[in-house]
């Protein structure tokens, strides 16, 4: 008697206990580690870590190493003392991960300031200091955005002022 094997190579449906996820395991583990580390950070009594936020944790695919990205109110000037404090408490943080996370390995942690947030802050500062005329718009009482038209704006000579389609909300006098 030839019986078909219990595991057929043709059928690859997940079992009842298996779950499918929309993003990779390392991303899920990174988010879990961020939550565990943030909770443990509150329990650590170190004034160097008072105003520090853990923004994300990047974990390599083998789950051997984790890079903890942080930001603080002290900015770039406070990075060195914060990294030193994290290094001093690294074993305690890894121990908390080992106790709270169901994983075969506990990744070795390293700490870095979050460059993404710092870059966004620099861009925002530049935009605030140098507003472009196209960004200057107002919102009237009906919550409609109105673009200001300046007299010396190129192409203004081509502007038609037909009374039937003229929008009275637009300021063409040049006064802001």
ChimeraX commands (.cxc) that place a marker at each C-alpha (Angstrom):
marker #1 position 0.00,0.00,0.00 radius 0.5
marker #1 position 1.27,3.36,-0.97 radius 0.5
marker #1 position 0.06,5.97,1.41 radius 0.5
marker #1 position 0.49,9.63,0.68 radius 0.5
marker #1 position 2.88,11.20,3.13 radius 0.5
marker #1 position 1.42,13.36,5.86 radius 0.5
marker #1 position 3.36,16.34,4.55 radius 0.5
marker #1 position 2.78,17.03,0.94 radius 0.5
marker #1 position 5.27,19.28,-0.79 radius 0.5
marker #1 position 2.46,20.76,-2.86 radius 0.5
marker #1 position 0.47,22.17,0.04 radius 0.5
marker #1 position 2.15,25.12,1.76 radius 0.5
marker #1 position -0.72,26.52,3.81 radius 0.5
marker #1 position 0.14,27.71,7.30 radius 0.5
marker #1 position -0.95,25.55,10.18 radius 0.5
marker #1 position -3.55,26.69,12.68 radius 0.5
marker #1 position -0.93,27.90,15.13 radius 0.5
marker #1 position 1.11,29.80,12.56 radius 0.5
marker #1 position 0.40,33.47,12.09 radius 0.5
marker #1 position 1.22,35.70,9.18 radius 0.5
marker #1 position 2.47,39.24,9.72 radius 0.5
marker #1 position 2.59,42.24,7.48 radius 0.5
marker #1 position 6.15,43.22,8.42 radius 0.5
marker #1 position 9.36,41.29,9.19 radius 0.5
marker #1 position 10.19,39.66,12.48 radius 0.5
marker #1 position 13.16,41.96,13.12 radius 0.5
marker #1 position 10.85,45.01,12.87 radius 0.5
marker #1 position 8.36,43.45,15.30 radius 0.5
marker #1 position 11.16,42.56,17.70 radius 0.5
marker #1 position 12.60,46.07,17.38 radius 0.5
marker #1 position 9.29,47.61,18.40 radius 0.5
marker #1 position 8.96,45.22,21.33 radius 0.5
marker #1 position 12.51,46.02,22.45 radius 0.5
marker #1 position 11.78,49.74,22.23 radius 0.5
marker #1 position 8.80,49.32,24.57 radius 0.5
marker #1 position 10.76,47.18,27.05 radius 0.5
marker #1 position 13.72,49.57,27.05 radius 0.5
marker #1 position 11.46,52.62,27.49 radius 0.5
marker #1 position 9.82,50.98,30.51 radius 0.5
marker #1 position 13.18,50.07,32.00 radius 0.5
marker #1 position 14.54,53.55,31.30 radius 0.5
marker #1 position 11.87,54.99,33.61 radius 0.5
marker #1 position 13.08,52.71,36.41 radius 0.5
marker #1 position 16.76,53.69,36.08 radius 0.5
marker #1 position 17.75,56.40,38.53 radius 0.5
marker #1 position 20.37,58.25,36.49 radius 0.5
marker #1 position 20.06,61.98,35.94 radius 0.5
marker #1 position 21.89,61.71,32.60 radius 0.5
marker #1 position 18.92,59.73,31.23 radius 0.5
marker #1 position 16.12,61.96,32.56 radius 0.5
marker #1 position 14.96,63.57,29.32 radius 0.5
marker #1 position 15.88,60.79,26.92 radius 0.5
marker #1 position 13.44,59.14,24.52 radius 0.5
marker #1 position 14.11,55.86,22.75 radius 0.5
marker #1 position 12.84,56.47,19.23 radius 0.5
marker #1 position 13.51,53.09,17.61 radius 0.5
marker #1 position 15.56,49.90,17.86 radius 0.5
marker #1 position 17.07,48.33,14.74 radius 0.5
marker #1 position 17.74,44.60,15.08 radius 0.5
marker #1 position 19.81,42.61,12.58 radius 0.5
marker #1 position 18.14,39.59,10.90 radius 0.5
marker #1 position 20.06,37.10,13.07 radius 0.5
marker #1 position 18.90,38.91,16.23 radius 0.5
marker #1 position 22.51,39.21,17.42 radius 0.5
marker #1 position 22.83,42.99,17.63 radius 0.5
marker #1 position 20.43,45.83,18.30 radius 0.5
marker #1 position 21.07,49.51,17.70 radius 0.5
marker #1 position 19.09,51.70,20.08 radius 0.5
marker #1 position 18.34,55.13,18.63 radius 0.5
marker #1 position 17.54,57.90,21.09 radius 0.5
marker #1 position 16.79,61.59,21.24 radius 0.5
marker #1 position 16.97,64.03,24.13 radius 0.5
marker #1 position 16.07,67.58,25.02 radius 0.5
marker #1 position 19.76,68.42,25.46 radius 0.5
marker #1 position 20.37,67.91,21.73 radius 0.5
marker #1 position 23.75,67.07,20.25 radius 0.5
marker #1 position 25.61,68.60,23.20 radius 0.5
marker #1 position 24.26,65.95,25.58 radius 0.5
marker #1 position 24.97,62.90,23.38 radius 0.5
marker #1 position 28.28,61.86,24.95 radius 0.5
marker #1 position 27.04,61.72,28.57 radius 0.5
marker #1 position 23.87,59.92,27.44 radius 0.5
marker #1 position 25.84,57.29,25.49 radius 0.5
marker #1 position 28.11,56.84,28.54 radius 0.5
marker #1 position 25.04,56.37,30.78 radius 0.5
marker #1 position 23.52,53.84,28.38 radius 0.5
marker #1 position 26.83,51.97,28.26 radius 0.5
marker #1 position 26.92,51.89,32.07 radius 0.5
marker #1 position 23.40,50.43,32.19 radius 0.5
marker #1 position 23.68,48.17,29.11 radius 0.5
marker #1 position 23.77,44.90,31.09 radius 0.5
marker #1 position 20.72,45.90,33.11 radius 0.5
marker #1 position 18.81,46.81,29.94 radius 0.5
marker #1 position 19.77,43.54,28.22 radius 0.5
marker #1 position 18.73,41.63,31.33 radius 0.5
marker #1 position 15.30,43.31,31.24 radius 0.5
marker #1 position 14.95,42.30,27.60 radius 0.5
marker #1 position 15.89,38.70,28.41 radius 0.5
marker #1 position 13.28,38.55,31.17 radius 0.5
marker #1 position 10.41,40.18,29.28 radius 0.5
marker #1 position 10.81,39.08,25.66 radius 0.5
marker #1 position 10.23,35.54,24.43 radius 0.5
marker #1 position 13.18,35.05,22.10 radius 0.5
marker #1 position 15.99,32.55,21.78 radius 0.5
marker #1 position 18.61,35.30,21.93 radius 0.5
marker #1 position 18.98,38.66,23.57 radius 0.5
marker #1 position 20.64,41.06,21.16 radius 0.5
marker #1 position 23.77,42.93,22.23 radius 0.5
marker #1 position 22.82,46.60,22.43 radius 0.5
marker #1 position 24.66,49.64,21.12 radius 0.5
marker #1 position 23.41,53.20,21.41 radius 0.5
marker #1 position 23.29,56.05,18.88 radius 0.5
marker #1 position 21.52,59.39,18.62 radius 0.5
marker #1 position 18.64,59.36,16.14 radius 0.5
marker #1 position 19.94,61.21,13.08 radius 0.5
marker #1 position 16.55,61.09,11.33 radius 0.5
marker #1 position 14.92,63.31,13.95 radius 0.5
marker #1 position 17.89,65.67,14.03 radius 0.5
marker #1 position 17.84,66.01,10.23 radius 0.5
marker #1 position 14.12,66.75,10.27 radius 0.5
marker #1 position 14.67,69.43,12.93 radius 0.5
marker #1 position 17.41,71.06,10.81 radius 0.5
marker #1 position 15.16,71.06,7.73 radius 0.5
marker #1 position 12.28,72.54,9.72 radius 0.5
marker #1 position 14.57,75.28,11.09 radius 0.5
marker #1 position 15.76,76.16,7.57 radius 0.5
marker #1 position 12.18,76.33,6.30 radius 0.5
marker #1 position 11.13,78.54,9.22 radius 0.5
marker #1 position 14.04,80.94,8.64 radius 0.5
marker #1 position 13.55,81.12,4.86 radius 0.5
marker #1 position 9.85,81.10,3.99 radius 0.5
marker #1 position 9.12,80.97,0.28 radius 0.5
marker #1 position 6.48,83.27,-1.25 radius 0.5
marker #1 position 4.55,80.26,-2.52 radius 0.5
marker #1 position 4.12,79.06,1.08 radius 0.5
marker #1 position 2.56,82.33,2.18 radius 0.5
marker #1 position -1.15,81.74,2.27 radius 0.5
marker #1 position -3.92,82.70,4.61 radius 0.5
marker #1 position -7.00,80.92,5.83 radius 0.5
marker #1 position -10.22,82.94,5.92 radius 0.5
marker #1 position -13.04,82.55,8.43 radius 0.5
marker #1 position -14.64,79.80,6.31 radius 0.5
marker #1 position -11.40,77.72,6.46 radius 0.5
marker #1 position -10.62,78.25,2.78 radius 0.5
marker #1 position -6.97,78.67,1.86 radius 0.5
marker #1 position -6.30,81.86,-0.03 radius 0.5
marker #1 position -3.07,82.39,-1.90 radius 0.5
marker #1 position -1.68,85.89,-1.83 radius 0.5
marker #1 position -0.77,87.33,-5.21 radius 0.5
marker #1 position 2.01,89.88,-5.24 radius 0.5
marker #1 position 2.14,92.75,-7.75 radius 0.5
marker #1 position 5.72,92.02,-8.82 radius 0.5
marker #1 position 5.04,88.32,-9.33 radius 0.5
marker #1 position 6.06,87.10,-12.81 radius 0.5
marker #1 position 3.16,86.37,-15.13 radius 0.5
marker #1 position 0.84,88.81,-13.36 radius 0.5
marker #1 position 0.26,90.66,-16.64 radius 0.5
marker #1 position -1.48,87.54,-17.97 radius 0.5
marker #1 position -4.00,87.58,-15.10 radius 0.5
marker #1 position -7.55,88.03,-16.37 radius 0.5
marker #1 position -9.90,90.03,-14.19 radius 0.5
marker #1 position -13.25,89.08,-15.62 radius 0.5
marker #1 position -15.82,90.19,-13.03 radius 0.5
marker #1 position -17.86,87.01,-13.48 radius 0.5
marker #1 position -15.00,84.72,-12.40 radius 0.5
marker #1 position -13.00,87.14,-10.22 radius 0.5
marker #1 position -12.45,85.82,-6.71 radius 0.5
marker #1 position -12.86,88.67,-4.23 radius 0.5
marker #1 position -10.83,86.77,-1.60 radius 0.5
marker #1 position -7.59,87.18,-3.58 radius 0.5
marker #1 position -5.54,90.25,-2.69 radius 0.5
marker #1 position -4.05,91.77,-5.85 radius 0.5
marker #1 position -3.19,95.12,-4.34 radius 0.5
marker #1 position 0.28,93.92,-3.27 radius 0.5
marker #1 position -0.36,94.71,0.38 radius 0.5
marker #1 position -0.01,91.80,2.75 radius 0.5
marker link #1:1,2 radius 0.2
marker link #1:2,3 radius 0.2
marker link #1:3,4 radius 0.2
marker link #1:4,5 radius 0.2
marker link #1:5,6 radius 0.2
marker link #1:6,7 radius 0.2
marker link #1:7,8 radius 0.2
marker link #1:8,9 radius 0.2
marker link #1:9,10 radius 0.2
marker link #1:10,11 radius 0.2
marker link #1:11,12 radius 0.2
marker link #1:12,13 radius 0.2
marker link #1:13,14 radius 0.2
marker link #1:14,15 radius 0.2
marker link #1:15,16 radius 0.2
marker link #1:16,17 radius 0.2
marker link #1:17,18 radius 0.2
marker link #1:18,19 radius 0.2
marker link #1:19,20 radius 0.2
marker link #1:20,21 radius 0.2
marker link #1:21,22 radius 0.2
marker link #1:22,23 radius 0.2
marker link #1:23,24 radius 0.2
marker link #1:24,25 radius 0.2
marker link #1:25,26 radius 0.2
marker link #1:26,27 radius 0.2
marker link #1:27,28 radius 0.2
marker link #1:28,29 radius 0.2
marker link #1:29,30 radius 0.2
marker link #1:30,31 radius 0.2
marker link #1:31,32 radius 0.2
marker link #1:32,33 radius 0.2
marker link #1:33,34 radius 0.2
marker link #1:34,35 radius 0.2
marker link #1:35,36 radius 0.2
marker link #1:36,37 radius 0.2
marker link #1:37,38 radius 0.2
marker link #1:38,39 radius 0.2
marker link #1:39,40 radius 0.2
marker link #1:40,41 radius 0.2
marker link #1:41,42 radius 0.2
marker link #1:42,43 radius 0.2
marker link #1:43,44 radius 0.2
marker link #1:44,45 radius 0.2
marker link #1:45,46 radius 0.2
marker link #1:46,47 radius 0.2
marker link #1:47,48 radius 0.2
marker link #1:48,49 radius 0.2
marker link #1:49,50 radius 0.2
marker link #1:50,51 radius 0.2
marker link #1:51,52 radius 0.2
marker link #1:52,53 radius 0.2
marker link #1:53,54 radius 0.2
marker link #1:54,55 radius 0.2
marker link #1:55,56 radius 0.2
marker link #1:56,57 radius 0.2
marker link #1:57,58 radius 0.2
marker link #1:58,59 radius 0.2
marker link #1:59,60 radius 0.2
marker link #1:60,61 radius 0.2
marker link #1:61,62 radius 0.2
marker link #1:62,63 radius 0.2
marker link #1:63,64 radius 0.2
marker link #1:64,65 radius 0.2
marker link #1:65,66 radius 0.2
marker link #1:66,67 radius 0.2
marker link #1:67,68 radius 0.2
marker link #1:68,69 radius 0.2
marker link #1:69,70 radius 0.2
marker link #1:70,71 radius 0.2
marker link #1:71,72 radius 0.2
marker link #1:72,73 radius 0.2
marker link #1:73,74 radius 0.2
marker link #1:74,75 radius 0.2
marker link #1:75,76 radius 0.2
marker link #1:76,77 radius 0.2
marker link #1:77,78 radius 0.2
marker link #1:78,79 radius 0.2
marker link #1:79,80 radius 0.2
marker link #1:80,81 radius 0.2
marker link #1:81,82 radius 0.2
marker link #1:82,83 radius 0.2
marker link #1:83,84 radius 0.2
marker link #1:84,85 radius 0.2
marker link #1:85,86 radius 0.2
marker link #1:86,87 radius 0.2
marker link #1:87,88 radius 0.2
marker link #1:88,89 radius 0.2
marker link #1:89,90 radius 0.2
marker link #1:90,91 radius 0.2
marker link #1:91,92 radius 0.2
marker link #1:92,93 radius 0.2
marker link #1:93,94 radius 0.2
marker link #1:94,95 radius 0.2
marker link #1:95,96 radius 0.2
marker link #1:96,97 radius 0.2
marker link #1:97,98 radius 0.2
marker link #1:98,99 radius 0.2
marker link #1:99,100 radius 0.2
marker link #1:100,101 radius 0.2
marker link #1:101,102 radius 0.2
marker link #1:102,103 radius 0.2
marker link #1:103,104 radius 0.2
marker link #1:104,105 radius 0.2
marker link #1:105,106 radius 0.2
marker link #1:106,107 radius 0.2
marker link #1:107,108 radius 0.2
marker link #1:108,109 radius 0.2
marker link #1:109,110 radius 0.2
marker link #1:110,111 radius 0.2
marker link #1:111,112 radius 0.2
marker link #1:112,113 radius 0.2
marker link #1:113,114 radius 0.2
marker link #1:114,115 radius 0.2
marker link #1:115,116 radius 0.2
marker link #1:116,117 radius 0.2
marker link #1:117,118 radius 0.2
marker link #1:118,119 radius 0.2
marker link #1:119,120 radius 0.2
marker link #1:120,121 radius 0.2
marker link #1:121,122 radius 0.2
marker link #1:122,123 radius 0.2
marker link #1:123,124 radius 0.2
marker link #1:124,125 radius 0.2
marker link #1:125,126 radius 0.2
marker link #1:126,127 radius 0.2
marker link #1:127,128 radius 0.2
marker link #1:128,129 radius 0.2
marker link #1:129,130 radius 0.2
marker link #1:130,131 radius 0.2
marker link #1:131,132 radius 0.2
marker link #1:132,133 radius 0.2
marker link #1:133,134 radius 0.2
marker link #1:134,135 radius 0.2
marker link #1:135,136 radius 0.2
marker link #1:136,137 radius 0.2
marker link #1:137,138 radius 0.2
marker link #1:138,139 radius 0.2
marker link #1:139,140 radius 0.2
marker link #1:140,141 radius 0.2
marker link #1:141,142 radius 0.2
marker link #1:142,143 radius 0.2
marker link #1:143,144 radius 0.2
marker link #1:144,145 radius 0.2
marker link #1:145,146 radius 0.2
marker link #1:146,147 radius 0.2
marker link #1:147,148 radius 0.2
marker link #1:148,149 radius 0.2
marker link #1:149,150 radius 0.2
marker link #1:150,151 radius 0.2
marker link #1:151,152 radius 0.2
marker link #1:152,153 radius 0.2
marker link #1:153,154 radius 0.2
marker link #1:154,155 radius 0.2
marker link #1:155,156 radius 0.2
marker link #1:156,157 radius 0.2
marker link #1:157,158 radius 0.2
marker link #1:158,159 radius 0.2
marker link #1:159,160 radius 0.2
marker link #1:160,161 radius 0.2
marker link #1:161,162 radius 0.2
marker link #1:162,163 radius 0.2
marker link #1:163,164 radius 0.2
marker link #1:164,165 radius 0.2
marker link #1:165,166 radius 0.2
marker link #1:166,167 radius 0.2
marker link #1:167,168 radius 0.2
marker link #1:168,169 radius 0.2
marker link #1:169,170 radius 0.2
marker link #1:170,171 radius 0.2
marker link #1:171,172 radius 0.2
marker link #1:172,173 radius 0.2
marker link #1:173,174 radius 0.2
marker link #1:174,175 radius 0.2
marker link #1:175,176 radius 0.2
view
